[in-house]
């Protein structure tokens, strides 16, 4: 297009007798100027069209990259979500009613720690996947609404489970500590009773009392 404009300008100069190959005027100068103006308008229109095409192309490329990235991340989300629903929540419910004896509590704590390691790993994987998708929040010119809806669903589920996991971990730990304290108090009371009985048995003064 630039070449066409240059040739048109050169032609105009020649027609006006300003170029090296100047020719006598064979047509009105106004017609040449109109043709040049029309060519300039056409060039600007084409330039704007190319710019819009480039912007649209960039948008489509970004959307394609988003789709590809989301498909990879969604596989991770589906795996994490399935484990939470089929395994994680059930195991957490099992720890709602803890046993009354310290021995059973310690056994439950050991089993929970093994579960906690696995659950924490799933939480970590889900959180890392969410971080990968956070970069798309700044791309306002890309239609990411449908993906954000799905991400919000996964994020809510993950956040709820991780919160419940933290609360259960704290409750199990505090319950074991409380029962250990009660057990020490009970043992101290037992030792004290034995000491008192021993003193009562050895002291004739106390026996008289």
Secondary structure as a PSIPRED ss2 file (coil, helix, strand):
# PSIPRED VFORMAT (PSIPRED V4.0)

   1 X C   1.000  0.000  0.000
   2 X H   0.000  1.000  0.000
   3 X H   0.000  1.000  0.000
   4 X H   0.000  1.000  0.000
   5 X H   0.000  1.000  0.000
   6 X H   0.000  1.000  0.000
   7 X H   0.000  1.000  0.000
   8 X H   0.000  1.000  0.000
   9 X H   0.000  1.000  0.000
  10 X H   0.000  1.000  0.000
  11 X H   0.000  1.000  0.000
  12 X H   0.000  1.000  0.000
  13 X H   0.000  1.000  0.000
  14 X H   0.000  1.000  0.000
  15 X H   0.000  1.000  0.000
  16 X C   1.000  0.000  0.000
  17 X C   1.000  0.000  0.000
  18 X C   1.000  0.000  0.000
  19 X C   1.000  0.000  0.000
  20 X C   1.000  0.000  0.000
  21 X C   1.000  0.000  0.000
  22 X C   1.000  0.000  0.000
  23 X C   1.000  0.000  0.000
  24 X C   1.000  0.000  0.000
  25 X C   1.000  0.000  0.000
  26 X C   1.000  0.000  0.000
  27 X C   1.000  0.000  0.000
  28 X C   1.000  0.000  0.000
  29 X H   0.000  1.000  0.000
  30 X H   0.000  1.000  0.000
  31 X H   0.000  1.000  0.000
  32 X H   0.000  1.000  0.000
  33 X H   0.000  1.000  0.000
  34 X H   0.000  1.000  0.000
  35 X H   0.000  1.000  0.000
  36 X H   0.000  1.000  0.000
  37 X H   0.000  1.000  0.000
  38 X H   0.000  1.000  0.000
  39 X H   0.000  1.000  0.000
  40 X H   0.000  1.000  0.000
  41 X H   0.000  1.000  0.000
  42 X H   0.000  1.000  0.000
  43 X H   0.000  1.000  0.000
  44 X H   0.000  1.000  0.000
  45 X H   0.000  1.000  0.000
  46 X H   0.000  1.000  0.000
  47 X H   0.000  1.000  0.000
  48 X H   0.000  1.000  0.000
  49 X H   0.000  1.000  0.000
  50 X H   0.000  1.000  0.000
  51 X H   0.000  1.000  0.000
  52 X H   0.000  1.000  0.000
  53 X H   0.000  1.000  0.000
  54 X H   0.000  1.000  0.000
  55 X H   0.000  1.000  0.000
  56 X H   0.000  1.000  0.000
  57 X H   0.000  1.000  0.000
  58 X H   0.000  1.000  0.000
  59 X H   0.000  1.000  0.000
  60 X H   0.000  1.000  0.000
  61 X H   0.000  1.000  0.000
  62 X H   0.000  1.000  0.000
  63 X H   0.000  1.000  0.000
  64 X H   0.000  1.000  0.000
  65 X H   0.000  1.000  0.000
  66 X H   0.000  1.000  0.000
  67 X H   0.000  1.000  0.000
  68 X H   0.000  1.000  0.000
  69 X H   0.000  1.000  0.000
  70 X H   0.000  1.000  0.000
  71 X H   0.000  1.000  0.000
  72 X H   0.000  1.000  0.000
  73 X H   0.000  1.000  0.000
  74 X H   0.000  1.000  0.000
  75 X H   0.000  1.000  0.000
  76 X H   0.000  1.000  0.000
  77 X H   0.000  1.000  0.000
  78 X H   0.000  1.000  0.000
  79 X H   0.000  1.000  0.000
  80 X H   0.000  1.000  0.000
  81 X H   0.000  1.000  0.000
  82 X H   0.000  1.000  0.000
  83 X H   0.000  1.000  0.000
  84 X H   0.000  1.000  0.000
  85 X H   0.000  1.000  0.000
  86 X H   0.000  1.000  0.000
  87 X H   0.000  1.000  0.000
  88 X H   0.000  1.000  0.000
  89 X H   0.000  1.000  0.000
  90 X H   0.000  1.000  0.000
  91 X H   0.000  1.000  0.000
  92 X H   0.000  1.000  0.000
  93 X H   0.000  1.000  0.000
  94 X H   0.000  1.000  0.000
  95 X C   1.000  0.000  0.000
  96 X C   1.000  0.000  0.000
  97 X C   1.000  0.000  0.000
  98 X C   1.000  0.000  0.000
  99 X C   1.000  0.000  0.000
 100 X C   1.000  0.000  0.000
 101 X C   1.000  0.000  0.000
 102 X H   0.000  1.000  0.000
 103 X H   0.000  1.000  0.000
 104 X H   0.000  1.000  0.000
 105 X H   0.000  1.000  0.000
 106 X H   0.000  1.000  0.000
 107 X H   0.000  1.000  0.000
 108 X H   0.000  1.000  0.000
 109 X H   0.000  1.000  0.000
 110 X H   0.000  1.000  0.000
 111 X H   0.000  1.000  0.000
 112 X H   0.000  1.000  0.000
 113 X H   0.000  1.000  0.000
 114 X H   0.000  1.000  0.000
 115 X H   0.000  1.000  0.000
 116 X H   0.000  1.000  0.000
 117 X H   0.000  1.000  0.000
 118 X H   0.000  1.000  0.000
 119 X H   0.000  1.000  0.000
 120 X H   0.000  1.000  0.000
 121 X H   0.000  1.000  0.000
 122 X H   0.000  1.000  0.000
 123 X H   0.000  1.000  0.000
 124 X H   0.000  1.000  0.000
 125 X H   0.000  1.000  0.000
 126 X H   0.000  1.000  0.000
 127 X H   0.000  1.000  0.000
 128 X H   0.000  1.000  0.000
 129 X H   0.000  1.000  0.000
 130 X H   0.000  1.000  0.000
 131 X H   0.000  1.000  0.000
 132 X H   0.000  1.000  0.000
 133 X H   0.000  1.000  0.000
 134 X H   0.000  1.000  0.000
 135 X H   0.000  1.000  0.000
 136 X H   0.000  1.000  0.000
 137 X H   0.000  1.000  0.000
 138 X H   0.000  1.000  0.000
 139 X C   1.000  0.000  0.000
 140 X C   1.000  0.000  0.000
 141 X C   1.000  0.000  0.000
 142 X C   1.000  0.000  0.000
 143 X C   1.000  0.000  0.000
 144 X C   1.000  0.000  0.000
 145 X H   0.000  1.000  0.000
 146 X H   0.000  1.000  0.000
 147 X H   0.000  1.000  0.000
 148 X H   0.000  1.000  0.000
 149 X H   0.000  1.000  0.000
 150 X H   0.000  1.000  0.000
 151 X H   0.000  1.000  0.000
 152 X H   0.000  1.000  0.000
 153 X H   0.000  1.000  0.000
 154 X H   0.000  1.000  0.000
 155 X H   0.000  1.000  0.000
 156 X H   0.000  1.000  0.000
 157 X H   0.000  1.000  0.000
 158 X H   0.000  1.000  0.000
 159 X H   0.000  1.000  0.000
 160 X H   0.000  1.000  0.000
 161 X H   0.000  1.000  0.000
 162 X H   0.000  1.000  0.000
 163 X H   0.000  1.000  0.000
 164 X H   0.000  1.000  0.000
 165 X H   0.000  1.000  0.000
 166 X H   0.000  1.000  0.000
 167 X H   0.000  1.000  0.000
 168 X H   0.000  1.000  0.000
 169 X H   0.000  1.000  0.000
 170 X H   0.000  1.000  0.000
 171 X H   0.000  1.000  0.000
 172 X H   0.000  1.000  0.000
 173 X H   0.000  1.000  0.000
 174 X H   0.000  1.000  0.000
 175 X H   0.000  1.000  0.000
 176 X H   0.000  1.000  0.000
 177 X H   0.000  1.000  0.000
 178 X H   0.000  1.000  0.000
 179 X H   0.000  1.000  0.000
 180 X H   0.000  1.000  0.000
 181 X H   0.000  1.000  0.000
 182 X H   0.000  1.000  0.000
 183 X H   0.000  1.000  0.000
 184 X H   0.000  1.000  0.000
 185 X H   0.000  1.000  0.000
 186 X H   0.000  1.000  0.000
 187 X H   0.000  1.000  0.000
 188 X H   0.000  1.000  0.000
 189 X H   0.000  1.000  0.000
 190 X H   0.000  1.000  0.000
 191 X H   0.000  1.000  0.000
 192 X H   0.000  1.000  0.000
 193 X H   0.000  1.000  0.000
 194 X H   0.000  1.000  0.000
 195 X H   0.000  1.000  0.000
 196 X H   0.000  1.000  0.000
 197 X H   0.000  1.000  0.000
 198 X H   0.000  1.000  0.000
 199 X H   0.000  1.000  0.000
 200 X H   0.000  1.000  0.000
 201 X H   0.000  1.000  0.000
 202 X H   0.000  1.000  0.000
 203 X C   1.000  0.000  0.000
 204 X H   0.000  1.000  0.000
 205 X H   0.000  1.000  0.000
 206 X H   0.000  1.000  0.000
 207 X H   0.000  1.000  0.000
 208 X H   0.000  1.000  0.000
 209 X C   1.000  0.000  0.000
